[in-house]
Amino acid sequence: MANRAALERPSYAAVFVDFENVYYFLKNHFHDPPDLNDYVLALVRKLRDDLAARGLDCLVLNAYADFERLATAPQGGLYLMGVNTRNVLGTHHKNAADMQLCIDAMEVLYTRPDIGTFVLVAGDRDYIPLLQHLRRQARQVLVAGFREATSGDLIQNLGPQHFLDARELLPPATLALLEARRSGRPAPKAVAPAPAVPAAGAPAAPDAEAAPAFDPVRSLTGPDELGCLAFMVAELQRLSQHRPVNELWLTPFLRRLTDEFPALPEYERRDLLNALRTAGALRIEKREGEQHPFSVIVLNPEHPDVRALAAPAA
């Protein structure tokens, strides 16, 4: 009976995400796409789900970065997924996230004998000594990363059967969008970077082709999609009471959307925006700010649902 009980015990895992490593790979490899944090969050969420499908319960889930240097703070989204964020101050030459990650992994190794699997989301060659030590202590070790950013020596040392391709952890539509940006094929303009906002009083640039286009229009059918769009229109009308406003800052709007759709998790609220974007109802533009870039939502005035919601009541 004791042996049977031991076999039925769940297997426990510890996951260590070099968030900064993944963030800057996506930023540099795919030409600085907007909303990078969303891509990394989607990757971490899918990894957690895939590990659960393998029978691994993630008791420890840590993410490491100098979060203050990132364009937008992802700690809230990580917290809602049950991820513990470790803010590690870095320098312009080297980040300290990998060192803190190794320290925490060693602490888990020697204080949590119940954890038999260690998962590292990164790919630097510097992690080889840590992975070798974990394996010598009879722990299963998995590495998830993008092949272009993962050391061949690390994969050879660990074994390719223990490597998880991060591309398979991204939604297919997201991956296609990123690959389109890199290859130079026309990418959906909804997430293409926009020109910097001109100074007050400066004339608009005459290049009409610089303005991003909306995705092909389709009518909305889901009640949440329509409700989200209606909330956007109402927000624009509210903000336009004193001066005309034709765009919404993305991050403050998402905070207000939390109160409007409290039953939805954070990532599903973001999925609503993606659904509206692919329906041609809006686009998301990246702008240059004084300190950090930011994103704005621009509604398509020609979309039939936008027109219907914005029309004054008879």
C-alpha positions as a Python dict, from the first residue, in 0.01 Angstrom:
ca = {
    (1, 'M'): (0, 0, 0),
    (2, 'A'): (285, 240, 81),
    (3, 'N'): (443, 183, -259),
    (4, 'R'): (110, 240, -433),
    (5, 'A'): (58, 565, -241),
    (6, 'A'): (405, 681, -340),
    (7, 'L'): (333, 613, -706),
    (8, 'E'): (8, 810, -689),
    (9, 'R'): (168, 1120, -536),
    (10, 'P'): (173, 1417, -771),
    (11, 'S'): (506, 1516, -920),
    (12, 'Y'): (619, 1863, -826),
    (13, 'A'): (817, 2110, -1034),
    (14, 'A'): (1000, 2439, -987),
    (15, 'V'): (1003, 2682, -1279),
    (16, 'F'): (1256, 2964, -1312),
    (17, 'V'): (1191, 3218, -1588),
    (18, 'D'): (1466, 3454, -1701),
    (19, 'F'): (1198, 3704, -1803),
    (20, 'E'): (1451, 3963, -1914),
    (21, 'N'): (1627, 3714, -2140),
    (22, 'V'): (1304, 3616, -2318),
    (23, 'Y'): (1180, 3977, -2335),
    (24, 'Y'): (1492, 4111, -2504),
    (25, 'F'): (1516, 3818, -2743),
    (26, 'L'): (1164, 3893, -2869),
    (27, 'K'): (1240, 4266, -2879),
    (28, 'N'): (1560, 4229, -3083),
    (29, 'H'): (1478, 3925, -3296),
    (30, 'F'): (1134, 4043, -3406),
    (31, 'H'): (1210, 4414, -3447),
    (32, 'D'): (1058, 4555, -3129),
    (33, 'P'): (695, 4444, -3157),
    (34, 'P'): (454, 4629, -2926),
    (35, 'D'): (311, 4469, -2613),
    (36, 'L'): (611, 4242, -2563),
    (37, 'N'): (504, 4160, -2210),
    (38, 'D'): (186, 4000, -2343),
    (39, 'Y'): (390, 3758, -2554),
    (40, 'V'): (608, 3653, -2261),
    (41, 'L'): (303, 3617, -2036),
    (42, 'A'): (132, 3397, -2296),
    (43, 'L'): (445, 3183, -2318),
    (44, 'V'): (465, 3135, -1940),
    (45, 'R'): (93, 3055, -1919),
    (46, 'K'): (119, 2789, -2191),
    (47, 'L'): (429, 2639, -2030),
    (48, 'R'): (249, 2603, -1699),
    (49, 'D'): (-46, 2436, -1873),
    (50, 'D'): (182, 2199, -2068),
    (51, 'L'): (365, 2099, -1751),
    (52, 'A'): (31, 2029, -1583),
    (53, 'A'): (-59, 1805, -1879),
    (54, 'R'): (262, 1612, -1806),
    (55, 'G'): (145, 1560, -1448),
    (56, 'L'): (375, 1824, -1301),
    (57, 'D'): (239, 2060, -1036),
    (58, 'C'): (441, 2384, -1033),
    (59, 'L'): (490, 2458, -664),
    (60, 'V'): (758, 2718, -735),
    (61, 'L'): (718, 2961, -1027),
    (62, 'N'): (960, 3255, -1030),
    (63, 'A'): (1034, 3523, -1292),
    (64, 'Y'): (1353, 3732, -1287),
    (65, 'A'): (1426, 4072, -1443),
    (66, 'D'): (1519, 4429, -1377),
    (67, 'F'): (1150, 4509, -1416),
    (68, 'E'): (1206, 4882, -1374),
    (69, 'R'): (1396, 4889, -1705),
    (70, 'L'): (1116, 4727, -1905),
    (71, 'A'): (886, 4953, -2105),
    (72, 'T'): (575, 4840, -1917),
    (73, 'A'): (554, 4654, -1590),
    (74, 'P'): (432, 4293, -1620),
    (75, 'Q'): (428, 4214, -1247),
    (76, 'G'): (50, 4238, -1223),
    (77, 'G'): (-9, 3985, -1500),
    (78, 'L'): (252, 3751, -1354),
    (79, 'Y'): (99, 3779, -1007),
    (80, 'L'): (-243, 3682, -1140),
    (81, 'M'): (-86, 3368, -1288),
    (82, 'G'): (69, 3276, -954),
    (83, 'V'): (421, 3377, -1059),
    (84, 'N'): (653, 3525, -798),
    (85, 'T'): (850, 3815, -947),
    (86, 'R'): (1210, 3872, -846),
    (87, 'N'): (1321, 4226, -929),
    (88, 'V'): (1698, 4216, -979),
    (89, 'L'): (1883, 4537, -1058),
    (90, 'G'): (2117, 4502, -1353),
    (91, 'T'): (2368, 4717, -1538),
    (92, 'H'): (2414, 4819, -1899),
    (93, 'H'): (2669, 4543, -1944),
    (94, 'K'): (2520, 4243, -1764),
    (95, 'N'): (2198, 4165, -1584),
    (96, 'A'): (2207, 3994, -1247),
    (97, 'A'): (1893, 3790, -1306),
    (98, 'D'): (2087, 3476, -1397),
    (99, 'M'): (2287, 3490, -1074),
    (100, 'Q'): (1975, 3531, -857),
    (101, 'L'): (1804, 3254, -1054),
    (102, 'C'): (2090, 3014, -982),
    (103, 'I'): (2090, 3104, -612),
    (104, 'D'): (1716, 3043, -583),
    (105, 'A'): (1739, 2714, -775),
    (106, 'M'): (2008, 2588, -539),
    (107, 'E'): (1801, 2692, -238),
    (108, 'V'): (1501, 2498, -370),
    (109, 'L'): (1723, 2198, -443),
    (110, 'Y'): (1844, 2172, -84),
    (111, 'T'): (1530, 2279, 101),
    (112, 'R'): (1255, 2114, -107),
    (113, 'P'): (1329, 1742, -153),
    (114, 'D'): (969, 1695, -272),
    (115, 'I'): (1044, 1887, -596),
    (116, 'G'): (1183, 1648, -853),
    (117, 'T'): (1171, 1858, -1173),
    (118, 'F'): (1343, 2188, -1244),
    (119, 'V'): (1237, 2390, -1548),
    (120, 'L'): (1453, 2675, -1673),
    (121, 'V'): (1314, 2927, -1923),
    (122, 'A'): (1633, 3066, -2073),
    (123, 'G'): (1922, 2935, -2277),
    (124, 'D'): (2251, 3094, -2182),
    (125, 'R'): (2559, 2873, -2179),
    (126, 'D'): (2631, 3008, -1830),
    (127, 'Y'): (2354, 2788, -1689),
    (128, 'I'): (2532, 2462, -1777),
    (129, 'P'): (2702, 2420, -1433),
    (130, 'L'): (2365, 2466, -1260),
    (131, 'L'): (2192, 2212, -1483),
    (132, 'Q'): (2473, 1961, -1440),
    (133, 'H'): (2456, 1994, -1063),
    (134, 'L'): (2078, 1948, -1058),
    (135, 'R'): (2110, 1633, -1268),
    (136, 'R'): (2379, 1493, -1038),
    (137, 'Q'): (2129, 1534, -754),
    (138, 'A'): (1887, 1307, -946),
    (139, 'R'): (1654, 1589, -1049),
    (140, 'Q'): (1484, 1599, -1387),
    (141, 'V'): (1584, 1916, -1574),
    (142, 'L'): (1395, 2077, -1864),
    (143, 'V'): (1491, 2390, -2057),
    (144, 'A'): (1245, 2602, -2255),
    (145, 'G'): (1369, 2864, -2496),
    (146, 'F'): (1391, 2992, -2849),
    (147, 'R'): (1634, 2782, -3049),
    (148, 'E'): (1814, 3087, -3188),
    (149, 'A'): (1880, 3214, -2836),
    (150, 'T'): (1966, 2878, -2675),
    (151, 'S'): (2323, 2763, -2650),
    (152, 'G'): (2398, 2455, -2860),
    (153, 'D'): (2638, 2343, -2588),
    (154, 'L'): (2357, 2362, -2334),
    (155, 'I'): (2125, 2149, -2547),
    (156, 'Q'): (2399, 1895, -2617),
    (157, 'N'): (2479, 1875, -2246),
    (158, 'L'): (2118, 1839, -2140),
    (159, 'G'): (1996, 1627, -2430),
    (160, 'P'): (1751, 1747, -2698),
    (161, 'Q'): (1472, 1538, -2546),
    (162, 'H'): (1477, 1774, -2247),
    (163, 'F'): (1449, 2091, -2456),
    (164, 'L'): (1109, 2261, -2503),
    (165, 'D'): (1081, 2488, -2807),
    (166, 'A'): (937, 2822, -2695),
    (167, 'R'): (783, 2871, -3040),
    (168, 'E'): (539, 2593, -2955),
    (169, 'L'): (440, 2784, -2641),
    (170, 'L'): (312, 3086, -2838),
    (171, 'P'): (-32, 3098, -3003),
    (172, 'P'): (1, 3023, -3376),
    (173, 'A'): (-145, 3360, -3474),
    (174, 'T'): (105, 3542, -3251),
    (175, 'L'): (395, 3342, -3391),
    (176, 'A'): (286, 3413, -3748),
    (177, 'L'): (268, 3784, -3672),
    (178, 'L'): (618, 3784, -3522),
    (179, 'E'): (765, 3586, -3810),
    (180, 'A'): (603, 3825, -4057),
    (181, 'R'): (771, 4119, -3885),
    (182, 'R'): (1110, 3949, -3901),
    (183, 'S'): (1088, 3833, -4262),
    (184, 'G'): (969, 4170, -4386),
    (185, 'R'): (637, 4036, -4516),
    (186, 'P'): (347, 4275, -4460),
    (187, 'A'): (236, 4227, -4103),
    (188, 'P'): (-107, 4319, -3966),
    (189, 'K'): (-88, 4691, -3918),
    (190, 'A'): (-279, 4681, -3593),
    (191, 'V'): (38, 4618, -3399),
    (192, 'A'): (289, 4792, -3624),
    (193, 'P'): (491, 5066, -3452),
    (194, 'A'): (354, 5413, -3520),
    (195, 'P'): (562, 5726, -3581),
    (196, 'A'): (649, 5940, -3283),
    (197, 'V'): (378, 6189, -3184),
    (198, 'P'): (467, 6530, -3337),
    (199, 'A'): (526, 6823, -3108),
    (200, 'A'): (235, 7052, -3032),
    (201, 'G'): (165, 7278, -3327),
    (202, 'A'): (385, 7080, -3566),
    (203, 'P'): (231, 6994, -3906),
    (204, 'A'): (133, 6635, -3970),
    (205, 'A'): (364, 6428, -4187),
    (206, 'P'): (240, 6422, -4548),
    (207, 'D'): (319, 6055, -4604),
    (208, 'A'): (-25, 5891, -4610),
    (209, 'E'): (125, 5541, -4626),
    (210, 'A'): (276, 5588, -4278),
    (211, 'A'): (-67, 5555, -4117),
    (212, 'P'): (-136, 5193, -4010),
    (213, 'A'): (-437, 5021, -4160),
    (214, 'F'): (-709, 4824, -3986),
    (215, 'D'): (-755, 4450, -4031),
    (216, 'P'): (-1034, 4333, -4266),
    (217, 'V'): (-1374, 4417, -4119),
    (218, 'R'): (-1609, 4153, -3982),
    (219, 'S'): (-1919, 4200, -3771),
    (220, 'L'): (-1896, 4121, -3402),
    (221, 'T'): (-2114, 3845, -3265),
    (222, 'G'): (-1991, 3764, -2914),
    (223, 'P'): (-2156, 3956, -2628),
    (224, 'D'): (-1820, 4017, -2458),
    (225, 'E'): (-1670, 4158, -2779),
    (226, 'L'): (-1965, 4391, -2827),
    (227, 'G'): (-1963, 4486, -2459),
    (228, 'C'): (-1593, 4566, -2470),
    (229, 'L'): (-1635, 4778, -2783),
    (230, 'A'): (-1931, 4959, -2629),
    (231, 'F'): (-1720, 5035, -2323),
    (232, 'M'): (-1444, 5177, -2546),
    (233, 'V'): (-1688, 5402, -2729),
    (234, 'A'): (-1834, 5520, -2397),
    (235, 'E'): (-1483, 5594, -2266),
    (236, 'L'): (-1398, 5801, -2574),
    (237, 'Q'): (-1724, 5992, -2540),
    (238, 'R'): (-1655, 6055, -2172),
    (239, 'L'): (-1302, 6177, -2240),
    (240, 'S'): (-1424, 6396, -2527),
    (241, 'Q'): (-1654, 6605, -2309),
    (242, 'H'): (-1391, 6878, -2274),
    (243, 'R'): (-1176, 6825, -2586),
    (244, 'P'): (-1191, 6587, -2883),
    (245, 'V'): (-1024, 6251, -2813),
    (246, 'N'): (-984, 5979, -3074),
    (247, 'E'): (-764, 5726, -2893),
    (248, 'L'): (-734, 5550, -2558),
    (249, 'W'): (-414, 5477, -2372),
    (250, 'L'): (-393, 5100, -2355),
    (251, 'T'): (-270, 5041, -1999),
    (252, 'P'): (-518, 5273, -1817),
    (253, 'F'): (-800, 5135, -2030),
    (254, 'L'): (-712, 4776, -1933),
    (255, 'R'): (-731, 4878, -1568),
    (256, 'R'): (-1081, 5018, -1620),
    (257, 'L'): (-1175, 4708, -1817),
    (258, 'T'): (-1102, 4503, -1504),
    (259, 'D'): (-1400, 4667, -1332),
    (260, 'E'): (-1619, 4627, -1640),
    (261, 'F'): (-1548, 4252, -1679),
    (262, 'P'): (-1456, 4133, -1328),
    (263, 'A'): (-1546, 3769, -1404),
    (264, 'L'): (-1280, 3741, -1677),
    (265, 'P'): (-915, 3672, -1598),
    (266, 'E'): (-663, 3931, -1711),
    (267, 'Y'): (-547, 3742, -2019),
    (268, 'E'): (-905, 3692, -2143),
    (269, 'R'): (-964, 4067, -2119),
    (270, 'R'): (-659, 4117, -2339),
    (271, 'D'): (-791, 3849, -2573),
    (272, 'L'): (-1103, 4063, -2618),
    (273, 'L'): (-886, 4343, -2755),
    (274, 'N'): (-713, 4100, -2991),
    (275, 'A'): (-1053, 3980, -3115),
    (276, 'L'): (-1162, 4337, -3182),
    (277, 'R'): (-835, 4406, -3360),
    (278, 'T'): (-866, 4105, -3591),
    (279, 'A'): (-1227, 4208, -3661),
    (280, 'G'): (-1104, 4542, -3791),
    (281, 'A'): (-1275, 4737, -3514),
    (282, 'L'): (-955, 4885, -3376),
    (283, 'R'): (-580, 4896, -3409),
    (284, 'I'): (-310, 4927, -3144),
    (285, 'E'): (-34, 5175, -3213),
    (286, 'K'): (297, 5219, -3040),
    (287, 'R'): (400, 5573, -2950),
    (288, 'E'): (722, 5721, -2821),
    (289, 'G'): (692, 5883, -2477),
    (290, 'E'): (932, 6102, -2285),
    (291, 'Q'): (1051, 5811, -2069),
    (292, 'H'): (907, 5493, -2221),
    (293, 'P'): (711, 5394, -2530),
    (294, 'F'): (340, 5341, -2476),
    (295, 'S'): (50, 5195, -2674),
    (296, 'V'): (-284, 5346, -2767),
    (297, 'I'): (-613, 5205, -2897),
    (298, 'V'): (-754, 5367, -3212),
    (299, 'L'): (-1110, 5273, -3313),
    (300, 'N'): (-1205, 5225, -3678),
    (301, 'P'): (-1477, 5484, -3749),
    (302, 'E'): (-1584, 5288, -4058),
    (303, 'H'): (-1653, 4963, -3873),
    (304, 'P'): (-2032, 4904, -3867),
    (305, 'D'): (-2041, 4818, -3496),
    (306, 'V'): (-1835, 5126, -3408),
    (307, 'R'): (-2068, 5345, -3614),
    (308, 'A'): (-2376, 5191, -3451),
    (309, 'L'): (-2242, 5237, -3099),
    (310, 'A'): (-2117, 5591, -3161),
    (311, 'A'): (-2437, 5709, -3329),
    (312, 'P'): (-2636, 5953, -3113),
    (313, 'A'): (-2958, 5817, -2969),
    (314, 'A'): (-3268, 5912, -3166),
}
